[in-house]
Each structure stands twice: as C-alpha cells, then as structure tokens.
Amino acid sequence: MKIYGDRISGNCLKVKWVCDLLALPYAWIDVDVVKGETRSADFLALNPWGQVPTVVFDDGRTLAQSNAIIRYLARDSHLIPADAFTAAQMDGWLFWEQYSHEPYIAVRRFHLTYLGKPADALDPKLETRGYAALDIMERRLSEARHLAGDALSLADIALLAYTRLAHEGGFDLTRYDGIRRWIAQSEAELRLAPAH
C-alpha cells in the first residue's frame, strides 16, 4: 500500500497513525501541498479531486478522503466500536470533524503557519467557528475520556490530528482542561510525541 501524503496535514497523519497502530505496512510518498504537487497531471490521474491523502492499494485501487480511508483500514479492528450505535456515534464525529472542525481550525492554521498570513487578514469566522468547535468538544470531554464510547476510536484519531495543533492556528487551549487531558491521553495511546 502506498500513502500519498503531506506530513504537515492532519488529514494525512490520521492515515499514518491508523496504519502504525494497527501495524499495517505501507510506503509513504511525500506530496508537497504548498508547492502544488497535488495539481500535477500524475497526481490528478490518481485522485481527480487533487487532495491528499490518497492511498493506492497493492491491487491498484485508490481511495481518497481521510475519514473514508481510516474507516476502511480500521474495519474489523478495535478502533471501530463493536456496538452499532456507538459506531454510529463515532461516524457522527467523523462527519462533524470534516464539516465543523477542520474547515476552521485546520484552515486557520494553514493560513497562519504555512502561508504566513497575518491574523487580521483572515476571515474572523475561522476563529469564531473554530472556538465553537472546541467548545463542543470540551463539553463532551469534560465528562468522558473518549469522544465515542469508552475506548480510543477513529473519532479520537480524526479529531486529534488538528486539535493537538490548534495553537498553530492561534487557538488558546489553556481554558480547555478536558481537551488538553484528552490530547495527552490520545497521544500516549497512539505512542506519539507530544505536540509543541
């Protein structure tokens, strides 16, 4: 299996973390998003959406969209709750992450950290809606150790990717005790060095 990804992308790191945790063998192929490598003819032949991550399996099939990829890779593993309702709750967090979390927290981080834009040049909705997403997570994590069920699941992995780096987007996590505890716990479970 080949993973085409950019290590600055939380969406790509989700896939790497699932593979590493489940001991799934892969070859990582670096694709630089900032340099526009996802827009090359060769890459667009793999994924016409022009996005990373993209996985190419040994049989030649390709799969894109980070949460679809991790959902497929983790099938029949402990990362998907056995209880159908809890698994559906996990899926809810996966959909919410791409619709209500990543477009604000990850996008603000990308503009500030990788494009070097000043904060006052960004759409203020990125900050407002990013904090709204963090508030929702904090409500859950102030009373639970995990986002779905009582064990690490794909929901935790998907939300960890950009939440642990929210400070790079100018988000202050000091007021979120539940989120900070969950980040440390999830990093330990995934055997990741703490984010700085």
Contact map, one row per residue, 1 for C-alpha under 8 A:
1110000000000000000000001110000000000000000000000000001111000000000000000000000000000000000000000000000000000000000000000000000000000000000000000000000000000000000000000000000000000000000000000000
1111000000000000000000000111100000000000000000000000001111000000000000000000000000000000000000000000000000000000000000000000000000000000000000000000000000000000000000000000000000000000000000000000
1111100000000000000000000111100000000000000000000000111100000000000000000000000000000000000000000000000000000000000000000000000000000000000000000000000000000000000000000000000000000000000000000000
0111110000000000000000000001111000000000000000000001111000000000000000000000000000000000000000000000000000000000000000000000000000000000000000000000000000000000000000000000000000000000000000000000
0011111010010000000000000001111100000000000000000001110000000000000000000000000000000000000000000000000000000000000000000000000000000000000000000000000000000000000000000000000000000000000000000000
0001111110010000000000000000011110000000000000000001100000000000000000000000000000000000000000000000000000000000000000000000000000000000000000000000000000000000000000000000000000000000000000000000
0000111111011000000000000000010000000000000000000000000000000000000000000000000000000000000000000000000000000000000000000000000000000000000000000000000000000000000000000000000000000000000000000000
0000011111010000000000000000000000000000000000000000000000000000000000000000000000000000000000000000000000000000000000000000000000000000000000000000000000000000000000000000000000000000000000000000
0000111111111000000000000000000000000000000000000000000000000000000000000000000000000000000000000000000000000000000000000000000000000000000000000000000000000000000000000000000000000000000000000000
0000001111111100000000000000000000000000000000000000000000000000000000000000000000000000000000000000000001000000000000000000000000000000000000000000000000000000110000000000000000000000000000000000
0000000011111110000000000000000000000000000000000001100000000000010000000000000000000000000000000000000000000000000000000000000000000000000000000000000000000100100000000000000000000000000000000000
0000111111111111000000000000000000000000000000000001100000000000010000000000000000000000000000000000000000000000000000000000000000000000000000000000000000000000000000000000000000000000000000000000
0000001011111111100000000000000000000000000000000000000000000000000000000000000000000000000000000000000000000000000000000000000000000000000000000000000000000000100000000000000000000000000000000000
0000000001111111110000000000000000000000000000000000000000000000010001000000000000000000000000000000000000000000000000000000000000000000000000000000000000001100100000000000000000000000000000000000
0000000000111111111000000000000000000000000000000000100000000000010011000000000000000000000000000000000000000000000000000000000000000000000000000000000000000000000000000000000000000000000000000000
0000000000011111111100000000000000000000000000000000000000000000000000000000000000000000000000000000000000000000000000000000000000000000000000000000000000000000000000000000000000000000000000000000
0000000000001111111110000000000000000000000000000000000000000000000000000000000000000000000000000000000000000000000000000000000000000000000000000000000000001000000000000000000000000000000001000000
0000000000000111111111000000000000000000000000000000000000000000000001001100000000000000000000000000000000000000000000000000000000000000000000000000000000001000000000000000000000000000000000000000
0000000000000011111111111100000000000000000000000000000000000000000000001000000000000000000000000000000000000000000000000000000000000000000000000000000000000000000000000000000000000000000000000000
0000000000000001111111111000000000000000000000000000000000000000000000000000000000000000000000000000000000000000000000000000000000000000000000000000000000000000000000000000000000000000000000000000
0000000000000000111111110000000000000000000000000000000000000000000000000000000000000000000000000000000000000000000000000000000000000000000000000000000000000000000000000000000000000000000001000000
0000000000000000011111110000000000000000000000000000000000000000000000000100000000000000000000000000000000000000000000000000000000000000000000000000000000000000000000000000000000000000000000000000
0000000000000000001111111000000000000000000000000000000000000000000000000000000000000000000000000000000000000000000000000000000000000000000000000000000000000000000000000000000000000000000000000000
0000000000000000001111111100000000000000000000000000000000000000000000000000000000000000000000000000000000000000000000000000000000000000000000000000000000000000000000000000000000000000000000000000
1000000000000000001100111110000000000000000000000000000000000000000000000000000000000000000000000000000000000000000000000000000000000000000000000000000000000000000000000000000000000000000000000000
1110000000000000001000011111000000000000000000000000000000000000000000000000000000000000000000000000000000000000000000000000000000000000000000000000000000000000000000000000000000000000000000000000
1110000000000000000000001111100000000000000000000000000000000000000000000000000000000000000000000000000000000000000000000000000000000000000000000000000000000000000000000000000000000000000000000000
0111100000000000000000000111110000000000000000000000000000000000000000000000000000000000000000000000000000000000000000000000000000000000000000000000000000000000000000000000000000000000000000000000
0111100000000000000000000011111000000000000000000000000000000000000000000000000000000000000000000000000000000000000000000000000000000000000000000000000000000000000000000000000000000000000000000000
0001111000000000000000000001111100000000000000000000000000000000000000000000000000000000000000000000000000000000000000000000000000000000000000000000000000000000000000000000000000000000000000000000
0001110000000000000000000000111110001100000000000001000000000000000000000000000000000000000000000000000000000000000000000000000000000000000000000000000000000000000000000000000000000000000000000000
0000110000000000000000000000011111111100000000000000000000000000000000000000000000000000000000000000000000000000000000000000000000000000000000000000000000000000000000000000000000000000000000000000
0000010000000000000000000000001111111100000000000000000000000000000000000000000000000000000000000000000000000000000000000000000000000000000000000000000000000000000000000000000000000000000000000000
0000000000000000000000000000000111111000000000000000000000000000000000000000000000000000000000000000000000000000010000000000000000000000000000000000000000000000000000000000000000000000000000000000
0000000000000000000000000000000111111000000000000000000000000000000000000000000000000000000000000000000000000000000000000000000000000000000000000000000000000000000000000000000000000000000000000000
0000000000000000000000000000000111111111000000000000000000000000000000000000000000000000000000000000000000000000000000000000000000000000000000000000000000000000000000000000000000000000000000000000
0000000000000000000000000000001111111111001000000000000000000000000000000000000000000000000000000000000000000000000000000000000000000000000000000000000000000000000000000000000000000000000000000000
0000000000000000000000000000001110011111001100000111000000000000000000000000000000000000000000000000000000000000000000000000000000000000000000000000000000000000000000000000000000000000000000000000
0000000000000000000000000000000000011111101100000100000000000000000000000000000000000000000000000000000000000000000000000000000000000000000000000000000000000000000000000000000000000000000000000000
0000000000000000000000000000000000011111111100000000000000000000000000000000000000000000000000000000000000000000000000000000000000000000000000000000000000000000000000000000000000000000000000000000
0000000000000000000000000000000000000011111110000000000000000000000000000000000000000000000000000000000000000000000000000000000000000000000000000000000000000000000000000000000000000000000000000000
0000000000000000000000000000000000000001111111000000000000000000000000000000000000000000000000000000000000000000000000000000000000000000000000000000000000000000000000000000000000000000000000000000
0000000000000000000000000000000000001111111111110100000000000000000000000000000000000000000000000000000000000000000000000000000000000000000000000000000000000000000000000000000000000000000000000000
0000000000000000000000000000000000000111111111111100000000000000000000000000000000000000000000000000000000000000000000000000000000000000000000000000000000000000000000000000000000000000000000000000
0000000000000000000000000000000000000000111111110000000000000000000000000000000000000000000000000000000000000000000000000000000000000000000000000000000000000000000000000000000000000000000000000000
0000000000000000000000000000000000000000011111110000010000000100000000000000000000000000000000000000000000000000000000000000000000000000000000000000000000000000000000000000000000000000000000000000
0000000000000000000000000000000000000000001111111110010000000101000000000000000000000000000000000000000000000000000000000000000000000000000000000000000000000000000000000000000000000000000000000000
0000000000000000000000000000000000000000001111111100000000000000000000000000000000000000000000000000000000000000000000000000000000000000000000000000000000000000000000000000000000000000000000000000
0000000000000000000000000000000000000000000100111110000000000000000000000000000000000000000000000000000000000000000000000000000000000000000000000000000000000000000000000000000000000000000000000000
0000000000000000000000000000000000000110001100111111000000000000000000000000000000000000000000000000000000000000000000000000000000000000000000000000000000000000000000000000000000000000000000000000
0000000000000000000000000000000000000100000000101111110000000001100000000000000000000000000000000000000000000000000000000000000000000000000000000000000000000000000000000000000000000000000000000000
0001110000110000000000000000001000000100000000000111110000000001110000000000000000000000000000000000000000000000000000000000000000000000000000000000000000000000000000000000000000000000000000000000
0011110000110010000000000000000000000000000000000011111000000001110000000000000000000000000000000000000000000000000000000000000000000000000000000000000000000000000000000000000000000000000000000000
0011100000000000000000000000000000000000000001100011111100000111110000000000000000000000000000000000000000000000000000000000000000000000000000000000000000000000000000000000000000000000000000000000
1111000000000000000000000000000000000000000000000000111110000111000010000000000000000000000000000000000000000000000000000000000000000000000000000000000000000000000000000000000000000000000000000000
1110000000000000000000000000000000000000000000000000011111011110000000000000000000000000000000000000000000000000000000000000000000000000000000000000000000000000000000000000000000000000000000000000
1100000000000000000000000000000000000000000000000000001111111100000000000000000000000000000000000000000000000000000000000000000000000000000000000000000000000000000000000000000000000000000000000000
1100000000000000000000000000000000000000000000000000000111111000000000000000000000000000000000000000000000000000000000000000000000000000000000000000000000000000000000000000000000000000000000000000
0000000000000000000000000000000000000000000000000000000011111000000000000000000000000000000000000000000000000000000000000000000000000000000000000000000000000000000000000000000000000000000000000000
0000000000000000000000000000000000000000000000000000000111111100000000000000000000000000000000000000000000000000000000000000000000000000000000000000000000000000000000000000000000000000000000000000
0000000000000000000000000000000000000000000000000000000111111110000000000000000000000000000000000000000000000000000000000000000000000000000000000000000000000000000000000000000000000000000000000000
0000000000000000000000000000000000000000000001100000011110011111000000000000000000000000000000000000000000000000000000000000000000000000000000000000000000000000000000000000000000000000000000000000
0000000000000000000000000000000000000000000000000000011100001111100110000000000000000000000000000000000000000000000000000000000000000000000000000000000000000000000000000000000000000000000000000000
0000000000000000000000000000000000000000000000100011111000000111110110000000000000000000000000000000000000000000000000000000000000000000000000000000000000000000000000000000000000000000000000000000
0000000000000000000000000000000000000000000000000011110000000011111110000000000000000000000000000000000000000000000000000000000000000000000000000000000000000000000000000000000000000000000000000000
0000000000110110000000000000000000000000000000000001110000000001111111000000000000000000000000000000000000000000000000000000000000000000000000000000000000000000000000000000000000000000000000000000
0000000000000000000000000000000000000000000000000000000000000000111111100000000000000000000001000000000000000000000000000000000000000000000000000000000000000100000000000000000000000000000000000000
0000000000000000000000000000000000000000000000000000000000000011111111110000000000000000000000000000000000000000000000000000000000000000000000000000000000000000000000000000000000000000000000000000
0000000000000010000000000000000000000000000000000000001000000011111111111000000000000000000000000000000000000000000000000000000000000000000000000000000000000000000000000000000000000000000000000000
0000000000000110010000000000000000000000000000000000000000000000011111111100000000000000000000000000000000000000000000000000000000000000000000000000000001000000000000000000000000000000000000000000
0000000000000000000000000000000000000000000000000000000000000000001111111110000100000000000000000000000000000000000000000000000000000000000000000000000001000000000000000000000000000000000000000000
0000000000000000000000000000000000000000000000000000000000000000000111111110000000000000000000000000000000000000000000000000000000000000000000000000000000000000000000000000000000000000000000000000
0000000000000000011000000000000000000000000000000000000000000000000011111110000000000000000000000000000000000000000000000000000000000000000000000000000000000000000000000000000000000000000000000000
0000000000000000010001000000000000000000000000000000000000000000000001111111111100000000000000000000000000000000000000000000000000000000000000000000000000000000000000000000000000000000000000000000
0000000000000000000000000000000000000000000000000000000000000000000000111111100100000000000000000000000000000000000000000000000000000000000000000000000000000000000000000000000000000000000000000000
0000000000000000000000000000000000000000000000000000000000000000000000000111110100000000000000000000000000000000000000000000000000000000000000000000000000000000000000000000000000000000000000000000
0000000000000000000000000000000000000000000000000000000000000000000000000111111100000000000000000000000000000000000000000000000000000000000000000000000000000000000000000000000000000000000000000000
0000000000000000000000000000000000000000000000000000000000000000000000000101111111000000000000000000000000000000000000000000000000000000000000000000000010000000000000000000000000000000000000000000
0000000000000000000000000000000000000000000000000000000000000000000000000100111110000000000000000000000000000000000000000000000000000000000000000000000111000000000000000000000000000000000000000000
0000000000000000000000000000000000000000000000000000000000000000000000100111111111000010010000000000000000000000000000000000000000000000000000000000000011000000000000000000000000000000000000000000
0000000000000000000000000000000000000000000000000000000000000000000000000000011111110110010000000000000000000000000000000000000000000000000000000000100010000000000000000000000000000000000000000000
0000000000000000000000000000000000000000000000000000000000000000000000000000010111110110000000000000000000000000000000000000000000000000000000000000000000000000000000000000000000000000000000000000
0000000000000000000000000000000000000000000000000000000000000000000000000000000011111110000000000000000000000000000000000000000000000000000000000000000000000000000000000000000000000000000000000000
0000000000000000000000000000000000000000000000000000000000000000000000000000000011111111000000000000000000000000000000000000000000000000000000000000000000000000000000000000000000000000000000000000
0000000000000000000000000000000000000000000000000000000000000000000000000000000000111111100000000000000000000000000000000000000000000000000000000000000000000000000000000000000000000000000000000000
0000000000000000000000000000000000000000000000000000000000000000000000000000000011111111110000000000000000000000000000000000000000000000000000000001100000000000000000000000000000000000000000000000
0000000000000000000000000000000000000000000000000000000000000000000000000000000111111111111000000000000000000000000000000000000000000000000000000001000000000000000000000000000000000000000000000000
0000000000000000000000000000000000000000000000000000000000000000000000000000000000011111111100000000000000000000000000000000000000000000000000000000000000000000000000000000000000000000000000000000
0000000000000000000000000000000000000000000000000000000000000000000000000000000000001111111110000000000000000000000000000000000000000000000000000001000000000000000000000000000000000000000000000000
0000000000000000000000000000000000000000000000000000000000000000000000000000000110000111111111000000000000000000000000000000000000000000000000000011000011100000000000000000000000000000000000000000
0000000000000000000000000000000000000000000000000000000000000000000000000000000000000011111111100000000000000000000000000000000000000000000000000000000000100000000000000000000000000000000000000000
0000000000000000000000000000000000000000000000000000000000000000000000000000000000000001111111110000000000000000000000000000000000000000000000000000000000000000000000000000000000000000000000000000
0000000000000000000000000000000000000000000000000000000000000000000000000000000000000000111111111000000000000000000000000000000000000000000000000011000000100000000000000000000000000000000000000000
0000000000000000000000000000000000000000000000000000000000000000001000000000000000000000011111111100000000000000000000000000000000000000000000000000000001100110000000000000000000000000000000000000
0000000000000000000000000000000000000000000000000000000000000000000000000000000000000000001111111110000000000000000000000000000000000000000000000000000000000000000000000000000000000000000000000000
0000000000000000000000000000000000000000000000000000000000000000000000000000000000000000000111111111100000000000000000000000000000000000000000000000000000000000000000000000000000000000000000000000
0000000000000000000000000000000000000000000000000000000000000000000000000000000000000000000011111111110000000000000000000000000000000000000000000000000000000110000000000000000000000000000000000000
0000000000000000000000000000000000000000000000000000000000000000000000000000000000000000000001111111111000000000000000000000000000000000000000000000000000000000000000000000000000000000000000000000
0000000000000000000000000000000000000000000000000000000000000000000000000000000000000000000000111111111000000000000000000000000000000000000000000000000000000000000000000000000000000000000000000000
0000000000000000000000000000000000000000000000000000000000000000000000000000000000000000000000011111111100000000000000000000000010001000000000000000000000000000000000000000000000000000000000000000
0000000000000000000000000000000000000000000000000000000000000000000000000000000000000000000000011111111111000000000000000000000011001100000000000000000000000000000000000000000000000000000000000000
0000000000000000000000000000000000000000000000000000000000000000000000000000000000000000000000001111111111100000000000000000000000000000000000000000000000000000010000000000000000000000000000000000
0000000000000000000000000000000000000000000000000000000000000000000000000000000000000000000000000111111111100000000000000000010000000000000000000000000000000000000000000000000000000000000000000000
0000000000000000000000000000000000000000000000000000000000000000000000000000000000000000000000000001111111110000000000000000111011000000000000000000000000000000000000000000000000000000000000000000
0000000000000000000000000000000000000000000000000000000000000000000000000000000000000000000000000000111111111000000000000000011001000000000000000000000000000000011001001010000000000000000000000000
0000000001000000000000000000000000000000000000000000000000000000000000000000000000000000000000000000111111111100000000000000000000000000000000000000000000000000010001001000000000000000000000000000
0000000000000000000000000000000000000000000000000000000000000000000000000000000000000000000000000000011111111110000000000000010000000000000000000000000000000000000000001000000000000000000000000000
0000000000000000000000000000000000000000000000000000000000000000000000000000000000000000000000000000000111111111000000000100011000000000000000000000000000000000000000001100000000000000000000000000
0000000000000000000000000000000000000000000000000000000000000000000000000000000000000000000000000000000011111111110000000000000000000000000000000000000000000000000011111100000000000000000000000000
0000000000000000000000000000000000000000000000000000000000000000000000000000000000000000000000000000000001111111111000000000000000000000000000000000000000000000000000001000000000000000000000000000
0000000000000000000000000000000000000000000000000000000000000000000000000000000000000000000000000000000000111111111110000100000000000000000000000000000000000000000000001000000000000000000000000000
0000000000000000000000000000000000000000000000000000000000000000000000000000000000000000000000000000000000011111111111100000000000000000000000000000000000000000000000011000000000000000000000000000
0000000000000000000000000000000000000000000000000000000000000000000000000000000000000000000000000000000000001111111110000000000000000000000000000000000000000000000000011000000000000000000000000000
0000000000000000000000000000000001000000000000000000000000000000000000000000000000000000000000000000000000001111111100000000000000000000000000000000000000000000000000000000000000000000000000000000
0000000000000000000000000000000000000000000000000000000000000000000000000000000000000000000000000000000000000111111110000000000000000000000000000000000000000000000000000000000000000000000000000000
0000000000000000000000000000000000000000000000000000000000000000000000000000000000000000000000000000000000000011111111000000000000000000000000000000000000000000000000000000000000000000000000000000
0000000000000000000000000000000000000000000000000000000000000000000000000000000000000000000000000000000000000011101111101100000000000000000000000000000000000000000000000000000000000000000000000000
0000000000000000000000000000000000000000000000000000000000000000000000000000000000000000000000000000000000000001000111111100000000000000000000000000000000000000000000000000000000000000000000000000
0000000000000000000000000000000000000000000000000000000000000000000000000000000000000000000000000000000000000001000011111100000000000000000000000000000000000000000000000000000000000000000000000000
0000000000000000000000000000000000000000000000000000000000000000000000000000000000000000000000000000000000000000000001111111000000000000000000000000000000000000000000000000000000000000000000000000
0000000000000000000000000000000000000000000000000000000000000000000000000000000000000000000000000000000000000000000011111110000000000000000000000000000000000000000000000000000000000000000000000000
0000000000000000000000000000000000000000000000000000000000000000000000000000000000000000000000000000000000010010000011111111010000000000000000000000000000000000000000000000000000000000000000000000
0000000000000000000000000000000000000000000000000000000000000000000000000000000000000000000000000000000000000000000000011111111000000000000000000000000000000000000000000000000000000000000000000000
0000000000000000000000000000000000000000000000000000000000000000000000000000000000000000000000000000000000000000000000010111111100000000000000000000000000000000000000000000000000000000000000000000
0000000000000000000000000000000000000000000000000000000000000000000000000000000000000000000000000000000100000000000000000011111111000000000000000000000000000000000000000000000000000000000000000000
0000000000000000000000000000000000000000000000000000000000000000000000000000000000000000000000000000001110110000000000000111111111000000000000000000000000000000000000000000000000000000000000000000
0000000000000000000000000000000000000000000000000000000000000000000000000000000000000000000000000000000110010000000000000011111111100000000000000000000000000000000000000010000000000000000000000000
0000000000000000000000000000000000000000000000000000000000000000000000000000000000000000000000000000000000000000000000000001111111110000000000000000000000000000000000000000000000000000000000000000
0000000000000000000000000000000000000000000000000000000000000000000000000000000000000000000000000001100100000000000000000000111111111000000000000000000000000000000000000000000000000000000000000000
0000000000000000000000000000000000000000000000000000000000000000000000000000000000000000000000000000100110000000000000000000111111111100000000000000000000000000000000000010000000000000000000000000
0000000000000000000000000000000000000000000000000000000000000000000000000000000000000000000000000000000000000000000000000000001111111110000000000000000000000000000000000010000000000000000000000000
0000000000000000000000000000000000000000000000000000000000000000000000000000000000000000000000000000000000000000000000000000000111111111000000000000000000000000000000000000000000000000000000000000
0000000000000000000000000000000000000000000000000000000000000000000000000000000000000000000000000001100000000000000000000000000011111111100000000000000000000000000000000000000000000000000000000000
0000000000000000000000000000000000000000000000000000000000000000000000000000000000000000000000000000100000000000000000000000000001111111110000000000000000000000000000000000000000000000000000000000
0000000000000000000000000000000000000000000000000000000000000000000000000000000000000000000000000000000000000000000000000000000000111111111000000000000000000000000000000000000000000000000000000000
0000000000000000000000000000000000000000000000000000000000000000000000000000000000000000000000000000000000000000000000000000000000011111111100000000000000000000000000000000000000000000000000000000
0000000000000000000000000000000000000000000000000000000000000000000000000000000000000000000000000000000000000000000000000000000000001111111110000010000000000000000000000000000000100000000000000000
0000000000000000000000000000000000000000000000000000000000000000000000000000000000000000000000000000000000000000000000000000000000000111111111000000000000000000000000000000000111100000000000000000
0000000000000000000000000000000000000000000000000000000000000000000000000000000000000000000000000000000000000000000000000000000000000011111111100000000000000000000000000000000000000000000000000000
0000000000000000000000000000000000000000000000000000000000000000000000000000000000000000000000000000000000000000000000000000000000000001111111110010000000000000000000000000000000000000000000000000
0000000000000000000000000000000000000000000000000000000000000000000000000000000000000000000000000000000000000000000000000000000000000000111111111110000000000000000000000000000001100100000000000000
0000000000000000000000000000000000000000000000000000000000000000000000000000000000000000000000000000000000000000000000000000000000000000011111111000000000000000000000000000000011100000000000000000
0000000000000000000000000000000000000000000000000000000000000000000000000000000000000000000000000000000000000000000000000000000000000000001111111000000000000000000000000000000001000000000000000000
0000000000000000000000000000000000000000000000000000000000000000000000000000000000000000000000000000000000000000000000000000000000000000000111111110010000000000000000000000000000000000000000000000
0000000000000000000000000000000000000000000000000000000000000000000000000000000000000000000000000000000000000000000000000000000000000000000011111110011000000000000000000000000000000100000000000000
0000000000000000000000000000000000000000000000000000000000000000000000000000000000000000000000000000000000000000000000000000000000000000000010011111111110010000000000000000000000000100000000000000
0000000000000000000000000000000000000000000000000000000000000000000000000000000000000000010010000000000000000000000000000000000000000000100110011111100010110000000000000000000000000000000000000000
0000000000000000000000000000000000000000000000000000000000000000000000000000000000000110110010000000000000000000000000000000000000000000000000000111111110110000000000000000000000000000000000000000
0000000000000000000000000000000000000000000000000000000000000000000000000000000010000100000000000000000000000000000000000000000000000000000000000111111000000000000000000000000000000000000000000000
0000000000000000000000000000000000000000000000000000000000000000000000000000000000000000000000000000000000000000000000000000000000000000000000011101111100000000000000000000000000000000000000000000
0000000000000000000000000000000000000000000000000000000000000000000000000000000000000000000000000000000000000000000000000000000000000000000000001101111110000000000000000000000000000000000000000000
0000000000000000000000000000000000000000000000000000000000000000000000000000001000000000000000000000000000000000000000000000000000000000000000000101011111111000000000000000000000000000010010000000
0000000000000000000000000000000000000000000000000000000000000000000000000000011110000000010000000000000000000000000000000000000000000000000000000111001111111000000000000000000000000000000000000000
0000000000000000000000000000000000000000000000000000000000000000000001100000001100000000010001000000000000000000000000000000000000000000000000000000000111111100000000000000000000000000000000000000
0000000000000000000000000000000000000000000000000000000000000000000000000000000000000000011011000000000000000000000000000000000000000000000000000011000111111110000000000000000000000000000000000000
0000000000000000000000000000000000000000000000000000000000000000000000000000000000000000000000000000000000000000000000000000000000000000000000000111000111111111000000000000000000000000010000000000
0000000000000100110000000000000000000000000000000000000000000000000000000000000000000000000000000000000000000000000000000000000000000000000000000000000111111111100000000000000000000000010000000000
0000000000100100000000000000000000000000000000000000000000000000001000000000000000000000000001001000000000000000000000000000000000000000000000000000000001111111100000000000000000000000000000000000
0000000000000000000000000000000000000000000000000000000000000000000000000000000000000000000001001000000000000000000000000000000000000000000000000000000000111111111000000000000000000000000000000000
0000000000000000000000000000000000000000000000000000000000000000000000000000000000000000000000000000000000000000000000000000000000000000000000000000000000011111111100000000000000000010010000000000
0000000001101100000000000000000000000000000000000000000000000000000000000000000000000000000000000000000000000000000000000000000000000000000000000000000000001111111110000000000000000000000000000000
0000000001000000000000000000000000000000000000000000000000000000000000000000000000000000000000000000010011000000000000000000000000000000000000000000000000000011111111000000000000000000000000000000
0000000000000000000000000000000000000000000000000000000000000000000000000000000000000000000000000000000010000000000000000000000000000000000000000000000000000011111111000000000000000010000000000000
0000000000000000000000000000000000000000000000000000000000000000000000000000000000000000000000000000000000000000000000000000000000000000000000000000000000000001111111100000000000000010000000000010
0000000000000000000000000000000000000000000000000000000000000000000000000000000000000000000000000000000000001000000000000000000000000000000000000000000000000000111111111000000000000000000000000011
0000000000000000000000000000000000000000000000000000000000000000000000000000000000000000000000000000000011001000000000000000000000000000000000000000000000000000011111111111100000000000000000000000
0000000000000000000000000000000000000000000000000000000000000000000000000000000000000000000000000000000000001000000000000000000000000000000000000000000000000000000111111111100000000000000000000000
0000000000000000000000000000000000000000000000000000000000000000000000000000000000000000000000000000000000001001100000000000000000000000000000000000000000000000000011111110000000000000000000000000
0000000000000000000000000000000000000000000000000000000000000000000000000000000000000000000000000000000011111111100000000000000000000000000000000000000000000000000011111110000000000000000000000000
0000000000000000000000000000000000000000000000000000000000000000000000000000000000000000000000000000000000011000000000000000000000000000000000000000000000000000000001111111000000000000000000000000
0000000000000000000000000000000000000000000000000000000000000000000000000000000000000000000000000000000010000000000000000000001001100000000000000000000000000000000001111111100000000000000000000000
0000000000000000000000000000000000000000000000000000000000000000000000000000000000000000000000000000000000000000000000000000000000000000000000000000000000000000000001100111111000000000000000000000
0000000000000000000000000000000000000000000000000000000000000000000000000000000000000000000000000000000000000000000000000000000000000000000000000000000000000000000001100011111110110000000000000000
0000000000000000000000000000000000000000000000000000000000000000000000000000000000000000000000000000000000000000000000000000000000000000000000000000000000000000000000000001111110010000000000000000
0000000000000000000000000000000000000000000000000000000000000000000000000000000000000000000000000000000000000000000000000000000000000000000000000000000000000000000000000001111110000000000000000000
0000000000000000000000000000000000000000000000000000000000000000000000000000000000000000000000000000000000000000000000000000000000000000010000000000000000000000000000000000111111110000000000000000
0000000000000000000000000000000000000000000000000000000000000000000000000000000000000000000000000000000000000000000000000000000000000000010001000000000000000000000000000000111111111000000000000000
0000000000000000000000000000000000000000000000000000000000000000000000000000000000000000000000000000000000000000000000000000000000000000010011100000000000000000000000000000000111111100000000000000
0000000000000000000000000000000000000000000000000000000000000000000000000000000000000000000000000000000000000000000000000000000000000000110011000000000000000000000000000000100111111110000000000000
0000000000000000000000000000000000000000000000000000000000000000000000000000000000000000000000000000000000000000000000000000000000000000000000000000000000000000000000000000110111111111000000000000
0000000000000000000000000000000000000000000000000000000000000000000000000000000000000000000000000000000000000000000000000000000000000000000000000000000000000000000000000000000011111111100000000000
0000000000000000000000000000000000000000000000000000000000000000000000000000000000000000000000000000000000000000000000000000000000000000000010001100000000000000000000000000000001111111110000000000
0000000000000000000000000000000000000000000000000000000000000000000000000000000000000000000000000000000000000000000000000000000000000000000000000000000000000001001100000000000000111111111000000000
0000000000000000000000000000000000000000000000000000000000000000000000000000000000000000000000000000000000000000000000000000000000000000000000000000000000000000000000000000000000011111111100000100
0000000000000000000000000000000000000000000000000000000000000000000000000000000000000000000000000000000000000000000000000000000000000000000000000000000000000000000000000000000000001111111110000000
0000000000000000000000000000000000000000000000000000000000000000000000000000000000000000000000000000000000000000000000000000000000000000000000000000000100011001000000000000000000000111111111000000
0000000000000000000000000000000000000000000000000000000000000000000000000000000000000000000000000000000000000000000000000000000000000000000000000000000000000000000000000000000000000011111111111100
0000000000000000000000000000000000000000000000000000000000000000000000000000000000000000000000000000000000000000000000000000000000000000000000000000000000000000000000000000000000000001111111111000
0000000000000000000000000000000000000000000000000000000000000000000000000000000000000000000000000000000000000000000000000000000000000000000000000000000100000000000000000000000000000000111111110000
0000000000000000100010000000000000000000000000000000000000000000000000000000000000000000000000000000000000000000000000000000000000000000000000000000000000000000000000000000000000000000011111110000
0000000000000000000000000000000000000000000000000000000000000000000000000000000000000000000000000000000000000000000000000000000000000000000000000000000000000000000000000000000000000000001111111000
0000000000000000000000000000000000000000000000000000000000000000000000000000000000000000000000000000000000000000000000000000000000000000000000000000000000000000000000000000000000000000001111111100
0000000000000000000000000000000000000000000000000000000000000000000000000000000000000000000000000000000000000000000000000000000000000000000000000000000000000000000000000000000000000000001100111110
0000000000000000000000000000000000000000000000000000000000000000000000000000000000000000000000000000000000000000000000000000000000000000000000000000000000000000000000000000000000000001001000011111
0000000000000000000000000000000000000000000000000000000000000000000000000000000000000000000000000000000000000000000000000000000000000000000000000000000000000000000110000000000000000000000000001111
0000000000000000000000000000000000000000000000000000000000000000000000000000000000000000000000000000000000000000000000000000000000000000000000000000000000000000000010000000000000000000000000000111
